[in-house]
Each structure stands twice: as structure tokens, then as C-alpha cells.
């Protein structure tokens, strides 16, 4: 769906799986989620697991490329790719490659970057907040140009290109849909300008307030706010009062409350202890009913 099209009322559901499990398990998780009717599958982008810093983790984009070849229907993406990890033109090249491998199913996810320990461990710069946002804006602008032009020049403060060719183009035209992770007003302004999907994580009150700010940013530039999908990411351990995986009833209650906050897409990370069992239970029992929450 293009950025100018109105987002439908039907709720959407996806899973985000950490890149910490062996390849065969990752394949099984994504294939079961697809078979059970989830709309999308996502990976986070980290160099160390934030909740288990001594644990293993795969690189997100190369893992996504592999998973693209073992799924058929679900939309796929990184939620969200960390801008401080990769030069934007390299990221755009990786994204186009995955778009082709997946047959045009890529959702292009990008965020500013935030997790300081992995930057310190791997010798990566994590700028102060203002520079992070400014770099993010340039990266989003630059990736948009690369996806939509055959030759691109760009003279930003942080990124510069000189007649850089970009071939082949993505399968999705004019470009893959942008999923931008954002919480604050300056980041939400960038979302209003470029995103198909806005993703955030937070409480019902926080999501309500951020939705309102995004509507205001859309109004400021004359964009219909209904053309942006409002997406919420649930990660166990962050929202400690929320336990949507416990039962069908808990999942439906979770969806209902966040639906009232304006959320139209729910991306849920399954519990680490037994993710396959959780996906099987919720996918089979709760998902069909959850699609009708708030309808009518």
C-alpha cells in the first residue's frame, strides 16, 4: 500500500522473534506463524541481546534474507533497523535484495538507534539525541531517494552521495513501505512525512498521547492521518503489567484496550521460554476473534 492510500479498519497482527535461536527453530517459528494466519513476521536489530547480554544473536538483515526464502505470504521486516549500524546506501542495497528474495514482501523498518551497551562494545558512535534525530531524518530522506531514483546525489550534513546508481530497483514500486520507529514529536514529524507504518511501544496512555501528536504532525503538513498505520510492539519484560500471551482472554483484552488508544496493528514478541507453543495457542484460538475487536 502506498503512502497516499487510506489504511483500512481491519486490525493486523504480526510476531517479532528475537534472532537468538538456532536457524531450524527460526524457520519453524516463522513458518508456523505464517500458517496460522499472522500478517507479518519481524526481527529486532541488535548486536547483543538486550535482555541477555552474554547470549548468542544473529545479524538481522542476513537472517531476514534467509527467512525470506522459507516463507511465502507474510510481510517481513526488521523492527526496526538501527541507523547507527549501517551506512544508509548499504542498508538500502540490503533492503532491495531482501525485497527481491521475498518476491516483494519487504516492509522497510528504520529507527534512530538507542541501546548504548552494544555501541560501546563494538566501537560504534551513539550520538546525543539531537544528532541521532538529525541523522535519522537524513537517512530516511536518502533511502527514499535511492528507492525512487536510478541515480542519486545527496548533500547532507552526515551523508553525501555523488551520482550514485541504484540498480536494480525494488520490486515494490515506487518503493517498499516505510516502517519508522518513533516516540517523540520530532521523530513523529519524520513519520508524518515518509512512513506507511508508525511503530512504537508503550502503555495505553503513552500510545494515546503519541497518536494525538502524530495526528497533529500530519495536519501540519497536510497529510491525511488515516494513511498511516498505527502499530504497537509488545516485548515481554518491557510492559511488565501486560501479559497478552497468557490466554485467549488476556490477548483479546490487550487488543481491545490498545485499540481504543488508536492502535490498528499488533506486533507481539512471544515469551522466550516456549515461543512456538505461544504462537500455536494464540494463533489458533485468539487471532480469529481478535481481528473483530473494535469493529463496527
GUDO-589465 format. One line per 2 residues: for each residue x, z, y of N, C-alpha, C. Coordinates in steps of 0.05 Angstrom, whole numbers, plus 5000, padded with zeros to 4 digits. Atoms other than C-alpha are relative to their C-alpha. Layout:
N
X,Z,Y,X,Z,Y,X,Z,Y ~ ...
END
This chain:
296
5017,5000,4976,5000,5000,5000,5017,5000,5025 ~ 4985,5002,4975,5026,4982,5069,4994,5022,5019
5003,4978,4981,5034,5030,5127,4975,4997,5017 ~ 5023,5004,4983,4975,4999,5163,4973,5004,4985
5025,4997,5016,4924,5010,5106,4991,5029,4999 ~ 5011,4974,5001,4878,5069,5104,5004,5012,4972
4997,4986,5026,4893,5120,5049,4973,5007,4989 ~ 5026,4995,5012,4835,5127,5000,4995,5030,4998
5008,4972,5003,4797,5192,4989,5007,5011,4973 ~ 4994,4990,5027,4814,5197,4915,5027,5015,5000
4976,4984,5002,4865,5251,4900,5019,4987,4981 ~ 4979,5010,5018,4931,5232,4868,5017,5023,4990
4985,4979,5013,4975,5273,4821,5026,4989,4988 ~ 4974,5007,5011,5048,5270,4802,5014,5024,4990
4982,4978,5008,5102,5311,4770,5028,4995,5011 ~ 4972,5002,4993,5172,5326,4793,5015,5016,4978
4985,4986,5021,5221,5342,4737,5029,5003,5010 ~ 4973,4996,4993,5289,5372,4750,5018,4983,4982
4981,5018,5015,5349,5329,4728,5020,5016,4984 ~ 4983,4981,5014,5376,5386,4686,4998,4999,4969
5004,5001,5029,5352,5367,4616,5013,4976,4988 ~ 4987,5023,5013,5384,5321,4565,4982,4975,5003
5014,5025,4996,5366,5248,4571,4976,4996,4982 ~ 5024,5004,5017,5319,5245,4510,4976,5017,5009
5021,4983,4990,5279,5303,4539,4988,4989,5025 ~ 5010,5012,4976,5274,5270,4606,4981,4976,4994
5017,5023,5008,5247,5207,4573,4973,5009,4990 ~ 5025,4990,5011,5196,5246,4534,4981,5011,5021
5017,4989,4979,5171,5284,4595,4987,4978,5017 ~ 5011,5021,4983,5162,5221,4637,4980,4983,4985
5018,5017,5015,5130,5181,4582,4974,5014,4994 ~ 5025,4985,5004,5080,5236,4566,4984,5002,5025
5014,4999,4975,5063,5245,4639,4986,4974,5006 ~ 5012,5027,4996,5050,5170,4644,4976,4997,4982
5021,5004,5019,5008,5170,4581,4975,5017,5006 ~ 5022,4982,4993,4966,5229,4606,4986,4994,5026
5014,5009,4976,4948,5194,4670,5010,5010,5027 ~ 4988,4993,4974,4993,5224,4723,5007,4974,5015
4997,5024,4984,5001,5175,4780,5029,4994,5007 ~ 4972,5004,4992,5075,5185,4796,5018,5021,4987
4979,4982,5010,5139,5217,4770,5024,4999,5019 ~ 4980,4998,4980,5195,5242,4814,5023,5018,4990
4976,4983,5004,5265,5273,4813,5008,5012,5026 ~ 4987,4990,4976,5295,5320,4864,5029,4989,5002
4973,5010,4995,5363,5303,4893,5019,5023,5007 ~ 4981,4978,4995,5416,5357,4884,5026,4994,4984
4974,5001,5014,5489,5363,4863,5005,5024,4982 ~ 5001,4977,5017,5478,5432,4834,4970,5009,4999
5027,4990,5000,5412,5463,4811,4997,5024,5019 ~ 5003,4978,4980,5388,5507,4869,4994,5027,4988
5009,4974,5012,5358,5560,4823,5018,5008,4977 ~ 4982,4993,5022,5414,5559,4771,5026,4986,5006
4978,5015,4989,5478,5540,4806,5023,4995,4979 ~ 4980,5006,5020,5521,5543,4743,4990,4981,4978
5012,5017,5020,5474,5497,4704,5008,4971,5004 ~ 4994,5029,4998,5481,5422,4690,4979,4985,5016
5019,5016,4986,5449,5368,4731,5010,4971,5001 ~ 4993,5028,4998,5448,5292,4731,4997,4991,5029
5004,5013,4974,5455,5248,4793,4973,4986,5000 ~ 5028,5007,4999,5386,5230,4816,4995,4970,4998
5007,5028,4999,5388,5155,4831,5008,4985,4975 ~ 4993,5013,5025,5425,5134,4769,4981,5008,4977
5020,4992,5020,5378,5176,4727,4973,4986,5004 ~ 5025,5014,4994,5318,5145,4762,5001,4971,4990
4997,5028,5010,5345,5076,4745,4995,4999,4970 ~ 5005,4999,5029,5346,5095,4672,4971,5004,4993
5028,4994,5005,5277,5125,4674,4981,4977,5008 ~ 5016,5024,4993,5250,5062,4708,4997,4982,4976
5001,5019,5022,5265,5024,4645,4985,5010,4975 ~ 5015,4989,5023,5227,5071,4598,4972,5008,5007
5028,4996,4992,5162,5075,4638,4989,4973,5008 ~ 5012,5026,4995,5112,5021,4653,4981,5000,5024
5022,5000,4980,5057,5043,4701,5005,5019,5023 ~ 4998,4980,4979,5074,5106,4741,5018,4991,5023
4982,5003,4977,5102,5102,4811,5023,5020,4996 ~ 4977,4983,5004,5172,5131,4812,5016,5003,5026
4984,4997,4976,5218,5160,4864,5016,5026,5000 ~ 4984,4975,4995,5266,5214,4889,4985,5015,5022
5014,4983,4981,5231,5271,4924,5017,5024,5008 ~ 4994,5024,4986,5269,5267,4968,5031,4997,4999
4971,5006,4999,5337,5233,4972,5013,5014,5024 ~ 4987,4984,4979,5386,5275,5013,5017,4981,5017
4986,5019,4983,5411,5235,5073,5029,5006,5003 ~ 4971,4993,4997,5477,5273,5076,5017,4992,4976
4985,5006,5025,5497,5250,5006,5010,4971,5000 ~ 4994,5028,5003,5499,5174,5016,4997,4985,5026
5002,5018,4977,5512,5122,5069,4974,4984,4997 ~ 5026,5013,5002,5443,5092,5085,5000,4972,4988
5001,5026,5013,5461,5020,5067,5005,5001,4970 ~ 4996,4996,5029,5487,5044,4999,4974,5009,4987
5025,4990,5010,5423,5083,4989,4979,4977,4998 ~ 5020,5022,5001,5381,5022,5007,5006,4980,4977
4993,5017,5023,5420,4980,4956,4991,5012,4974 ~ 5009,4986,5024,5407,5032,4903,4970,4998,4997
5029,5001,5001,5334,5033,4921,4989,4973,4992 ~ 5008,5027,5007,5326,4958,4917,5005,4994,4971
4994,5004,5028,5360,4958,4850,4979,5013,4982 ~ 5021,4986,5015,5311,5010,4823,4973,4987,5003
5025,5014,4996,5253,4972,4853,4998,4977,4980 ~ 5000,5022,5019,5273,4912,4811,4999,5010,4971
5000,4989,5028,5287,4953,4748,4972,5010,4992 ~ 5026,4989,5006,5218,4984,4754,4977,4980,5002
5021,5020,4996,5180,4920,4767,4984,5005,5025 ~ 5014,4996,4975,5163,4941,4838,4984,5026,5001
5015,4974,5000,5142,5014,4826,5014,5022,5016 ~ 4985,4980,4985,5191,5049,4872,4986,5010,5024
5008,4987,4975,5169,5099,4925,5027,5010,5012 ~ 4974,4994,4988,5228,5106,4973,4999,5027,5015
5001,4974,4989,5238,5180,4987,5025,5007,5015 ~ 4976,4993,4984,5285,5207,5041,4994,5026,5016
5001,4975,4984,5298,5275,5073,5026,5004,5015 ~ 4977,4996,4983,5348,5302,5123,5023,5014,4986
4980,4984,5013,5385,5349,5075,4998,5029,5010 ~ 5005,4972,4992,5384,5425,5074,5017,5020,4984
4989,4979,5018,5419,5461,5015,5030,5003,5004 ~ 4972,4996,4992,5484,5488,5043,5020,5004,4978
4980,4995,5020,5518,5512,4979,5012,4975,4987 ~ 4990,5024,5013,5523,5443,4948,5017,4984,5019
4983,5013,4980,5551,5414,5013,5027,5013,5001 ~ 4975,4986,4999,5604,5468,5015,5017,4995,4975
4986,5003,5026,5623,5460,4941,5012,4972,4998 ~ 4991,5028,5004,5630,5384,4945,5013,4988,5025
4986,5010,4976,5662,5379,5014,4984,4981,5017 ~ 5017,5017,4984,5602,5347,5048,4992,5014,5025
5008,4988,4975,5585,5359,5120,4970,5004,5001 ~ 5028,4994,4995,5519,5393,5134,4998,5007,5030
5001,4995,4971,5509,5385,5210,4979,5020,5007 ~ 5020,4982,4989,5469,5431,5254,4973,4985,5001
5027,5011,5003,5393,5420,5256,4996,4975,5017 ~ 5006,5023,4983,5391,5373,5315,5014,4974,4990
4986,5024,5010,5444,5326,5287,4988,4991,4974 ~ 5014,5008,5025,5410,5328,5219,4976,4982,5005
5024,5015,4994,5346,5303,5250,5007,4973,5012 ~ 4991,5025,4988,5382,5251,5292,5011,4980,4980
4989,5016,5022,5420,5225,5232,4977,4989,4982 ~ 5023,5008,5017,5355,5223,5192,4984,4977,5014
5014,5021,4986,5320,5182,5246,5015,4973,4997 ~ 4985,5025,5002,5376,5131,5246,5000,4989,4972
5001,5009,5028,5377,5128,5170,4974,4987,4993 ~ 5027,5012,5005,5302,5115,5167,4998,4973,5014
5002,5025,4985,5306,5062,5221,5017,4978,4986 ~ 4981,5019,5012,5366,5029,5187,4990,4990,4973
5011,5009,5026,5335,5028,5118,4976,4982,5004 ~ 5023,5017,4994,5271,4999,5147,5010,4971,5007
4989,5027,4993,5312,4942,5178,5012,4986,4976 ~ 4988,5012,5024,5352,4930,5115,4980,4989,4981
5020,5009,5018,5290,4925,5073,4984,4976,5010 ~ 5018,5020,4989,5254,4878,5120,5015,4976,5013
4985,5022,4989,5311,4832,5143,5022,4991,4980 ~ 4979,5010,5017,5361,4788,5108,5028,5007,5011
4975,4993,4986,5416,4802,5160,4994,5022,5020 ~ 5005,4978,4982,5421,4867,5198,5025,5009,5015
4980,4986,4983,5463,4893,5256,4987,5025,5011 ~ 5011,4975,4990,5454,4964,5279,5022,5015,5014
4980,4986,4984,5490,5003,5333,4989,5028,5007 ~ 5009,4972,4996,5471,5076,5324,5023,5018,5007
4979,4981,4995,5509,5138,5342,5015,5007,4975 ~ 4988,4991,5025,5521,5155,5269,5005,4978,4980
4998,5022,5019,5513,5089,5233,5002,4973,5015 ~ 4996,5026,4987,5537,5019,5252,5002,4978,4978
4998,5023,5018,5527,4952,5216,5005,4975,5017 ~ 4995,5025,4986,5552,4883,5236,4993,4977,4982
5009,5024,5015,5513,4824,5209,5002,5004,4970 ~ 4999,4992,5028,5505,4858,5142,4978,4986,4984
5020,5013,5017,5470,4815,5089,4988,5019,4981 ~ 5014,4983,5019,5418,4847,5045,4985,4983,4980
5011,5018,5020,5404,4805,4983,5006,5012,4973 ~ 5028,5010,4997,5362,4806,4941,4983,5020,5014
5018,4981,4989,5304,4837,4977,4985,5016,4978 ~ 5017,4985,5018,5259,4889,4945,4978,4982,4989
5024,5014,5011,5203,4864,4900,4976,5005,5018 ~ 5022,4992,4983,5154,4902,4944,5004,4990,5028
4998,5011,4973,5141,4867,5010,4979,5012,5018 ~ 4974,5006,4987,5151,4878,5066,5022,5019,4993
4980,4981,5010,5187,4939,5037,4987,5020,4982 ~ 5011,4978,5015,5178,4995,4987,4988,5021,5019
5012,4979,4983,5132,5050,5015,5020,5023,5004 ~ 4982,4978,4993,5170,5105,5051,4986,5027,4996
5009,4972,5003,5160,5178,5029,5021,5017,5015 ~ 4982,4985,4983,5190,5223,5082,4993,5030,4998
5004,4971,5001,5200,5298,5073,5005,5012,5027 ~ 4998,4989,4973,5188,5337,5137,4982,5024,5003
5016,4976,4994,5163,5403,5164,4995,5003,5030 ~ 5003,4994,4972,5176,5408,5239,4991,4976,5017
5012,5021,4983,5148,5367,5298,5018,4976,5004 ~ 4982,5023,4996,5210,5323,5309,5001,4983,4975
5000,5015,5025,5213,5304,5236,4973,4986,4996 ~ 5026,5011,5004,5138,5293,5234,4995,4976,5019
5002,5024,4983,5144,5244,5293,5012,4976,4985 ~ 4988,5022,5015,5190,5202,5249,4982,4991,4977
5020,5006,5021,5139,5207,5193,4978,4982,5011 ~ 5022,5015,4988,5085,5182,5240,5008,4971,5005
4991,5026,4994,5127,5122,5258,5006,4982,4976 ~ 4989,5016,5021,5152,5100,5190,4988,5005,4972
5006,4992,5027,5120,5135,5130,4974,4989,4990 ~ 5025,5004,5015,5068,5115,5079,4990,5027,4990
5006,4974,5011,5071,5185,5050,5017,5021,5014 ~ 4986,4976,4990,5088,5252,5082,5000,5021,4978
4999,4979,5020,5112,5305,5034,5012,5026,5012 ~ 4991,4974,4991,5121,5379,5048,4994,5020,4979
5007,4978,5017,5118,5445,5012,4996,5025,5017 ~ 5006,4976,4984,5087,5509,5038,4974,5011,4991
5025,4987,5005,5027,5554,5038,4977,4983,5011 ~ 5024,5013,4990,4956,5532,5053,5001,5000,5031
4999,4998,4971,4964,5557,5124,5021,4982,5012 ~ 4979,5017,4990,5030,5521,5134,4993,4971,4998
5007,5028,5003,5004,5456,5107,4977,4992,5019 ~ 5021,5005,4981,4942,5461,5151,5012,4995,5028
4988,5003,4974,4985,5470,5213,5017,4975,5002 ~ 4983,5023,4999,5034,5415,5195,4982,4974,5000
5018,5023,4999,4976,5367,5181,4990,4995,5028 ~ 5010,5002,4973,4950,5381,5250,5021,4988,5018
4978,5011,4983,5018,5367,5282,5004,4970,4993 ~ 4997,5028,5007,5024,5302,5243,4978,4983,5012
5021,5015,4987,4956,5280,5268,5006,4996,5030 ~ 4994,5003,4972,4979,5294,5339,5023,4980,5005
4978,5020,4997,5043,5254,5329,4990,4972,4995 ~ 5012,5027,5004,5002,5196,5302,4985,4991,5025
5015,5007,4976,4957,5199,5363,5018,4992,5023 ~ 4981,5006,4978,5017,5198,5409,5011,4972,4999
4990,5027,5002,5039,5131,5382,4979,4980,4993 ~ 5023,5018,5005,4970,5102,5369,4997,4992,4971
5003,5006,5028,4974,5104,5293,4976,5015,4989 ~ 5022,4988,5014,4912,5118,5251,5011,5021,4981
4989,4980,5019,4928,5185,5216,4991,4996,4972 ~ 5011,5004,5027,4886,5163,5157,5017,4981,4984
4982,5018,5015,4941,5113,5139,5024,5014,4988 ~ 4978,4984,5012,4989,5169,5118,4989,5018,4978
5007,4983,5023,4982,5201,5050,5012,5027,5004 ~ 4990,4972,4996,4988,5277,5055,5006,5012,4973
4991,4993,5026,5029,5301,4997,5013,5028,5000 ~ 4989,4973,5003,5047,5372,4974,5016,5002,4974
4983,4995,5023,5104,5391,4928,4999,5029,4992 ~ 5000,4973,5010,5096,5453,4885,5024,5004,4982
4977,4993,5016,5160,5483,4858,4998,5029,4991 ~ 5001,4972,5008,5157,5546,4815,5023,5016,5012
4979,4984,4988,5195,5602,4849,5001,4999,5030 ~ 5001,5002,4971,5183,5578,4920,4974,5012,5010
5026,4988,4993,5109,5592,4927,4993,5021,4978 ~ 5001,4981,5022,5111,5656,4886,4971,5010,4995
5027,4992,5005,5037,5671,4895,4983,4979,4987 ~ 5015,5023,5012,5016,5604,4866,5009,4995,4972
4994,5005,5028,5013,5592,4791,4981,4979,4988 ~ 5020,5020,5008,4976,5526,4781,5003,4992,4970
4997,5008,5028,5005,5515,4711,4989,5020,4980 ~ 5009,4979,5018,4975,5579,4682,4976,4992,4983
5024,5008,5014,4908,5548,4664,4986,4977,5015 ~ 5016,5020,4986,4858,5493,4680,4987,5012,5025
5014,4988,4977,4821,5541,4725,5020,5005,5023 ~ 4980,4995,4979,4885,5560,4762,5008,4974,5014
4992,5026,4989,4903,5487,4772,4978,4990,5019 ~ 5023,5010,4983,4833,5469,4799,4997,5017,5025
5001,4983,4977,4834,5529,4845,5022,4993,5020 ~ 4978,5008,4983,4902,5509,4872,4994,4974,5014
5007,5026,4988,4879,5437,4884,4978,5004,5021 ~ 5022,4996,4982,4815,5460,4917,5009,5012,5027
4991,4987,4976,4849,5506,4967,5018,4982,5017 ~ 4983,5017,4984,4903,5457,4987,4986,4974,5009
5016,5023,4991,4852,5400,4990,4987,5007,5027 ~ 5012,4992,4975,4818,5440,5045,5020,5000,5023
4979,5001,4980,4885,5441,5082,5008,4971,5007 ~ 4995,5028,4993,4885,5365,5083,5018,4985,4980
4983,5013,5020,4928,5351,5021,4984,4981,4983 ~ 5013,5020,5016,4910,5288,4984,5016,4991,4976
4983,5006,5024,4967,5284,4934,5014,5026,4992 ~ 4988,4976,5010,4993,5340,4890,5022,4992,4980
4977,5004,5018,5063,5335,4860,5009,5027,4991 ~ 4995,4974,5011,5077,5393,4815,5024,5000,4981
4977,4997,5018,5142,5414,4782,4993,5019,4978 ~ 5008,4983,5022,5128,5442,4713,5020,5023,4996
4983,4977,5005,5156,5510,4692,5023,4992,4982 ~ 4976,5008,5015,5227,5507,4664,4999,5008,4971
4999,4989,5027,5211,5547,4601,4990,4979,4979 ~ 5011,5020,5019,5167,5493,4567,4985,4979,5016
5013,5019,4983,5153,5435,4614,4981,4981,4985 ~ 5017,5019,5015,5125,5389,4560,4973,5012,4993
5026,4987,5007,5072,5439,4538,4983,5002,5025 ~ 5015,4998,4976,5051,5449,4610,4988,4973,5008
5010,5026,4994,5046,5375,4623,4978,4991,4982 ~ 5021,5007,5020,5006,5365,4559,4974,5014,5007
5024,4984,4996,4957,5421,4575,4986,4992,5026 ~ 5012,5007,4974,4945,5405,4649,4991,4971,5000
5007,5028,5000,4946,5330,4638,4975,4994,4985 ~ 5024,5006,5017,4894,5332,4583,4975,5015,5009
5024,4983,4995,4849,5388,4608,4992,5000,5030 ~ 5006,4996,4972,4855,5395,4684,4999,4975,5017
4997,5023,4982,4874,5327,4711,4974,4985,5004 ~ 5025,5015,4996,4807,5291,4698,4981,5014,5020
5018,4985,4982,4768,5347,4733,5012,5002,5028 ~ 4987,4996,4974,4819,5355,4789,4996,4976,5018
5003,5025,4984,4810,5283,4812,4974,5001,5016 ~ 5026,5000,4986,4739,5301,4834,4998,5024,5019
5001,4977,4982,4757,5364,4873,4997,4991,5029 ~ 5003,5007,4972,4732,5358,4944,4986,4974,5005
5013,5026,4997,4697,5292,4931,4971,5004,5009 ~ 5028,5000,4992,4631,5275,4961,4996,5009,5029
END
